Structure formats: C-alpha cells, structure tokens
C-alpha cells in the first residue's frame, strides 16, 4: 500500500463526501507535509479508512474505502492509576498496542490531579498515536474517575487487577476470554493499590493477577499488560486465520 499520511476525521467534518479540514489539519497537511490540491491522504473515520484527495487549502474529497484490519481481536479497557509523571507515554504506547479505551484512575495514592487542558492534550496524543500506528479506532480516554467509580463502570466480561507481592497467577496463565467478549485490566500507582482498594476490586468481580516476578513502575506496568494481551490475541488471530485458510 502506498504510504499515504493518515488523518483522523470527526463525523461532523464530513458533508456529502466533502471533508472540511480543521485549522490544525490544514496546517499539518499543507504547511508541514506541503501537500498540494490533488494530493492524497487517508481519512481515518472510525472504523473505516477512506482514500481522500485534497481539493484546496481547507477541504478534501472522500474517494473510496480502503479495506484494512489493524485492530486487536478483543476490546481492552485499561484502568490506570495516574502516575506523577509518564502518563503521556502510557497513552502513546498502549494506543500502539491496541487498547480500546483508557480510564485514568484517582487512587488513594495518586498525586496527580489533571486539568481540563491536560485532558485535551492527552486526547490529542491518543489521536496522533492512532494515526501514526495505523489504527482503525482512536482509543476513548475517559475523564478521571475515583477508584470506586472506575471499578463499577469498567467494561469487561473478564476483569483483572494487577497486584504485586502476592501469589496471584500470571495473566497469561489464565484462560483468557475469546474475542467475542472484552477485557478490563487495572494497573496501580507507585506503591501499589491499598489493601482497601484490592478488597473493593475483589468485591466487584476483579481477579488479582501478576505481570511477572519483578516489581514494575507505575508507567511500565500498563505497557507490559497491554504487550502481553497484544501478543496473546495477535497469535490467536493468526492461528484462526491459518485454520480458515486451511479449511478452504
């Protein structure tokens, strides 16, 4: 496939196949990339990709759909106790690894209290990361929730709580759910979840799990969790595809 630039387009920007570019998109396409009228790019309109052509400095035309499959076989919700630093890196990496939604969590040991401007920046980072890594979906990034709110609202038929210094089974030692279901996984702050938080999660159906024998930083743990799940479901998808081809 030709390496066209990908740009996320909101539904309200489309009018009868004409895309009205935002000021930021105009600057990026025309000033940064130096595209000219007639040049093409890919419009990411979740979950579809469309080959599009720049008409002038402010608009583009949607031409034809592009068949693509880049998403994980399962929807993963990541609940992250906000670290003091490094949350932007978590957003970038976990978007690349296929997370479907991210819930920032205010835990008992959380120090960061993000502003509205910070949330806007985080959502912009998720969009840019999705464009860069050829996602079909831009992860949903929720407003921060308290731990109690997050465990009640987390979407996932199977829900896991990453813990340390316990005999909890490793994530990949469990029978993970099939793609027809979904997963929620929660990773804690520096210092870990408090005993009260762990008990709250267990009471709402979360299963404690380990991410390995070493103690991971709050910034590292969610990336490791997504990496493990990414590897499992990428292999699952490849195996299913091979079986389908063999049956034909």
C-alpha positions in Angstrom: 0.0 0.0 0.0 1.2 3.5 -0.8 2.4 5.3 2.4 -0.2 8.0 2.5 -0.5 10.1 5.6 -3.4 9.2 7.9 -5.6 11.9 9.4 -8.4 11.3 11.9 -11.7 12.9 10.7 -14.6 13.6 13.0 -18.1 12.8 11.7 -19.2 16.4 11.8 -16.4 17.3 9.3 -18.0 15.2 6.5 -20.6 16.7 4.3 -21.6 14.7 1.2 -18.1 13.2 0.8 -16.5 16.7 1.3 -14.2 16.9 4.3 -13.8 20.3 6.0 -10.4 20.3 7.5 -9.7 21.8 10.9 -7.2 24.6 11.2 -4.7 22.2 12.7 -5.2 19.6 9.9 -4.8 22.4 7.3 -1.5 23.4 8.8 -0.3 19.8 9.1 -1.2 18.8 5.5 -0.5 22.0 3.7 2.4 23.6 5.7 4.1 20.7 7.4 3.7 18.0 4.7 3.4 20.5 1.9 0.6 18.7 0.2 -1.0 20.4 -2.8 -4.5 20.2 -4.3 -4.8 16.8 -6.0 -2.5 15.1 -3.5 -4.0 12.2 -1.5 -4.1 11.1 2.1 -6.1 8.6 4.2 -9.0 9.8 6.2 -9.5 7.8 9.4 -13.2 7.7 10.0 -13.6 5.1 12.7 -13.5 2.2 12.0 -13.0 2.8 8.3 -10.2 4.2 6.2 -11.0 6.3 3.1 -8.7 7.4 0.4 -9.2 11.1 0.1 -7.9 13.9 -2.1 -7.0 17.5 -1.1 -9.3 19.9 -3.0 -7.9 23.2 -1.7 -6.3 24.5 1.5 -9.5 24.0 3.5 -11.3 20.9 2.1 -10.7 17.4 0.8 -12.9 14.9 -1.0 -13.5 11.3 0.2 -12.9 9.0 -2.8 -13.1 5.3 -1.9 -12.9 3.0 1.1 -9.7 1.1 1.8 -10.0 -2.4 3.3 -7.8 -2.7 6.4 -7.7 -4.7 9.6 -5.4 -3.5 12.2 -7.4 -3.8 15.5 -6.9 -6.4 18.2 -9.3 -9.3 18.2 -10.7 -8.2 21.6 -11.7 -4.8 23.1 -9.4 -4.0 26.1 -10.3 -1.3 28.7 -7.2 -0.1 30.6 -7.7 1.4 34.0 -4.5 3.3 35.0 -3.8 4.8 38.4 -2.4 8.1 37.3 1.4 8.3 37.9 3.0 11.6 38.9 4.9 11.6 35.5 4.8 9.5 32.4 1.1 9.2 31.6 1.6 10.6 28.1 4.0 7.7 27.4 1.4 5.2 28.6 -1.2 6.7 26.2 1.2 6.5 23.2 2.4 3.0 23.9 -0.9 1.5 24.8 -2.5 3.0 21.7 0.1 1.4 19.6 -0.5 -1.9 21.4 -4.3 -1.8 20.6 -6.1 -0.6 23.7 -9.7 0.3 23.0 -10.3 2.6 26.0 -8.3 4.2 28.8 -9.7 5.2 32.2 -7.4 7.5 34.3 -7.9 6.5 37.9 -7.6 8.7 41.0 -6.4 6.1 43.6 -5.7 6.5 47.3 -2.0 7.1 46.4 -2.5 9.2 43.3 -0.8 12.7 43.5 -1.7 14.0 40.0 -4.9 16.0 39.6 -5.1 16.8 35.8 -6.6 20.0 34.5 -9.1 20.2 31.6 -6.2 21.4 29.4 -4.2 18.3 30.3 -7.1 16.1 29.3 -7.4 17.8 25.9 -3.6 17.2 25.4 -4.0 13.5 26.4 -6.8 13.0 23.9 -4.7 14.7 21.2 -1.8 12.4 21.9 -4.1 9.4 21.6 -5.3 10.6 18.2 -1.8 11.3 16.9 -0.6 7.9 18.1 -3.6 6.1 16.4 -2.8 7.9 13.2 0.9 7.0 13.4 0.4 3.3 14.1 -2.4 2.8 11.5 -5.2 2.1 14.0 -8.8 1.9 12.9 -10.0 3.2 16.3 -8.8 6.1 18.4 -8.9 4.9 22.0 -11.6 6.5 24.2 -9.9 8.4 27.0 -12.3 9.0 29.9 -12.4 11.8 32.4 -10.5 10.7 35.5 -12.6 8.6 37.9 -12.1 7.6 41.5 -11.1 4.0 42.0 -14.5 3.1 43.3 -16.2 4.7 40.3 -13.8 3.1 37.9 -14.2 -0.5 39.1 -18.0 -0.1 38.9 -18.0 1.3 35.3 -15.1 -0.7 33.8 -16.4 -2.5 30.7 -15.2 -6.1 30.5 -16.6 -9.6 30.8 -13.3 -10.5 32.4 -11.7 -8.0 34.8 -8.2 -8.2 36.2 -6.4 -6.3 38.9 -2.6 -6.2 38.6 -1.1 -6.8 42.1 2.4 -7.4 43.5 3.9 -9.4 46.3 1.1 -12.0 46.3 0.6 -15.5 44.9 -1.7 -14.2 42.2 -1.5 -16.2 38.9 0.3 -14.7 35.9 -2.0 -13.0 33.4 -1.0 -15.4 30.6 -1.5 -18.5 32.9 -5.3 -17.8 32.9 -7.8 -18.9 30.3 -8.3 -15.5 28.7 -11.7 -14.8 27.1 -12.4 -15.3 23.4 -12.6 -12.2 21.1 -16.4 -12.2 21.3 -16.0 -10.8 24.9 -14.0 -8.0 26.3 -11.3 -7.4 29.0 -10.7 -4.7 31.6 -7.4 -4.6 33.4 -6.3 -2.2 36.2 -2.7 -1.2 37.0 -1.8 0.6 40.2 0.1 3.6 41.3 3.6 3.9 42.7 3.5 1.9 45.9 0.7 -0.3 44.6 -3.0 -0.5 45.5 -4.0 -0.1 49.1 -5.5 -3.2 50.8 -8.8 -1.5 50.9 -8.7 -0.9 47.1 -7.8 -4.5 46.4 -10.7 -5.7 48.5 -13.1 -3.3 46.8 -12.0 -4.7 43.4 -12.4 -8.3 44.5 -15.9 -7.5 45.8 -16.9 -6.2 42.3 -15.6 -9.3 40.4 -12.0 -8.4 39.6 -9.4 -11.2 39.6 -6.0 -10.4 41.0 -3.2 -11.2 38.5 0.6 -10.9 38.3 2.5 -9.3 35.4 5.7 -11.1 36.3 8.2 -11.7 39.1 9.6 -8.2 39.2 8.1 -5.0 40.7 7.2 -2.7 37.8 7.0 1.0 37.9 3.5 2.6 37.5 4.4 3.7 34.0 5.8 0.3 33.0 3.0 -1.9 34.3 0.2 -0.9 31.9 2.5 -1.1 28.9 3.6 -4.7 30.0 -0.1 -5.6 30.5 -1.0 -4.5 27.0 2.0 -6.1 25.5 1.1 -9.5 27.0 -2.5 -9.2 25.8 -1.4 -7.9 22.4 0.9 -10.9 21.9 -1.8 -13.4 23.0 -4.6 -12.1 20.8 -2.3 -11.4 17.8 -1.3 -15.1 17.9 -4.9 -16.0 18.4 -5.9 -14.1 15.3 -3.1 -15.6 13.2 -4.0 -19.1 14.3 -7.7 -18.6 13.4 -6.7 -17.1 10.0 -4.5 -20.1 9.3 -7.3 -22.5 10.3 -9.7 -20.7 8.0 -7.3 -20.8 5.1 -6.7 -24.5 5.7 -10.4 -25.2 5.7 -10.7 -23.6 2.3 
